[in-house]
Each structure stands twice: as structure tokens, then as C-alpha cells.
Amino acid sequence: METTRHLTATVYVVNDGATALHDHPRLGITIPPGGHVDRDELPYKAGLREVREETGLDADLVASVSDIDAPAGRALPQPRYRMLYDVDVHPDGRVSHQHIDLVYFARVDHREIEPAGDDEPGSDAWAWYAPDDLHTSDLDADTVQIGCEAIATVEDDT
């Protein structure tokens, strides 16, 4: 059986020492905004689009862009992490669907979440997590670690 892989982009948005996470209805986990990269999109643009659709927030990436002379191209904002997640795992252990997830950090100027996309969970699905909240939660370890790093990075960049 073949494994299907999709490119996704996730953005940990930060405001005033906390990051926004939501209960994902289909996956049954608490995660930051993100989703599939469309065929005509650059990954970082897809992440920003997903933030807007899922939260209604306008985010500014905190990402380095290499200074390179590329007459026929340009450097793109660097994701902080490149992750591979198993999405569909069968009882026999076979994996038929994975996400190659590019993870970015961003800042937002307020915490008022008003989803702007169709079929998005409402604002009540979202919560802001400070580092202490993350460490005392039952969230997945990667979400806690990356969330804390996002907060520290964005706060240091201010």
C-alpha cells in the first residue's frame, strides 16, 4: 500500500506571552492553526491564510529569510520546524496518509478570535496558553515544546 503525503503549514501565533490553540474536531487534539498547502500557494502564505480563516487574526511571521543573490529566484521565510505526522495509521501499523508540516511562528496584535473561514470551529474552541499553562496541560509534548519556543522567540523579537 502506498503512503499519501500532503504538504501542510502550521503557525503558532503569539500575543502577550501566550499562543492560541484550538480543539480540532476531526483529529481530537489541541493544536495551533494550520492546514493543507494549496497547489498554487507558497507554504508560508498557506500558513497565514489558515491563521486568518481559523482565527480571523492577521499574523506577522517571525522568520528568517536568507540573504542570497538568486537572479532567477528568491529566498522564502524559513520554517522553524519540518515535521512528519502520521495521519491515518491502520491496525496492522501501516501508515497510508502523512502530513509534511512546515511550522512557523508569528505575532498578532490582539487576542480576539473570530473565525473567518467556512466550517471553522467557533471562537469557543480556542484558548490562549502561556508557558505555565502549556507545561501543566495534557497536550502533546511537541505542542508544548514548540508552543513555548514560539512564545519565547516572538517575545524576544519584539
TAWOJO-V411371 format. One record per backbone hydrogen bond with DSSP energy under -1.0 kcal/mol. CO is the residue of the C=O (numbers start at 1). NH is the residue of the N-H. E is the energy in kcal/mol with one decimal. If there is no record, write none. Layout:
co:CO nh:NH e:E
co:CO nh:NH e:E
This chain:
co:4 nh:98 e:-2.7
co:6 nh:100 e:-2.9
co:7 nh:37 e:-2.7
co:8 nh:102 e:-2.6
co:9 nh:35 e:-2.1
co:10 nh:104 e:-3.0
co:12 nh:106 e:-2.2
co:13 nh:20 e:-1.3
co:14 nh:108 e:-2.2
co:18 nh:15 e:-2.4
co:19 nh:129 e:-3.0
co:21 nh:127 e:-2.3
co:22 nh:31 e:-2.5
co:24 nh:28 e:-2.3
co:29 nh:24 e:-3.3
co:31 nh:22 e:-3.1
co:33 nh:11 e:-2.6
co:35 nh:9 e:-2.6
co:38 nh:41 e:-1.9
co:42 nh:46 e:-2.2
co:43 nh:47 e:-2.2
co:44 nh:48 e:-2.0
co:45 nh:49 e:-2.4
co:46 nh:50 e:-2.7
co:47 nh:51 e:-2.2
co:48 nh:52 e:-2.1
co:49 nh:53 e:-2.8
co:50 nh:54 e:-2.9
co:51 nh:55 e:-2.5
co:52 nh:56 e:-1.5
co:53 nh:116 e:-1.3
co:53 nh:117 e:-2.6
co:55 nh:114 e:-2.8
co:60 nh:107 e:-2.5
co:64 nh:78 e:-2.8
co:66 nh:68 e:-1.1
co:70 nh:73 e:-2.5
co:81 nh:103 e:-2.8
co:83 nh:101 e:-2.7
co:85 nh:99 e:-2.5
co:88 nh:96 e:-2.3
co:90 nh:93 e:-2.7
co:94 nh:90 e:-3.2
co:96 nh:4 e:-2.6
co:97 nh:87 e:-2.9
co:97 nh:88 e:-1.6
co:98 nh:6 e:-2.3
co:99 nh:85 e:-2.6
co:100 nh:8 e:-2.8
co:101 nh:83 e:-3.1
co:102 nh:10 e:-2.5
co:103 nh:80 e:-2.8
co:103 nh:81 e:-1.3
co:104 nh:12 e:-2.6
co:105 nh:62 e:-2.8
co:106 nh:14 e:-2.0
co:107 nh:60 e:-2.4
co:111 nh:113 e:-1.0
co:122 nh:125 e:-2.0
co:123 nh:126 e:-1.5
co:125 nh:23 e:-1.7
co:127 nh:21 e:-2.5
co:129 nh:19 e:-2.4
co:130 nh:134 e:-2.4
co:131 nh:135 e:-2.6
co:132 nh:136 e:-1.7
co:134 nh:137 e:-1.2
co:140 nh:144 e:-2.0
co:141 nh:145 e:-2.7
co:142 nh:146 e:-2.7
co:143 nh:147 e:-2.1
co:144 nh:148 e:-2.4
co:145 nh:149 e:-2.1
co:146 nh:150 e:-2.8
co:147 nh:151 e:-2.2
co:148 nh:152 e:-2.3
co:149 nh:153 e:-2.8
co:150 nh:154 e:-2.7
co:151 nh:155 e:-2.6
co:152 nh:156 e:-2.2
co:153 nh:157 e:-1.3
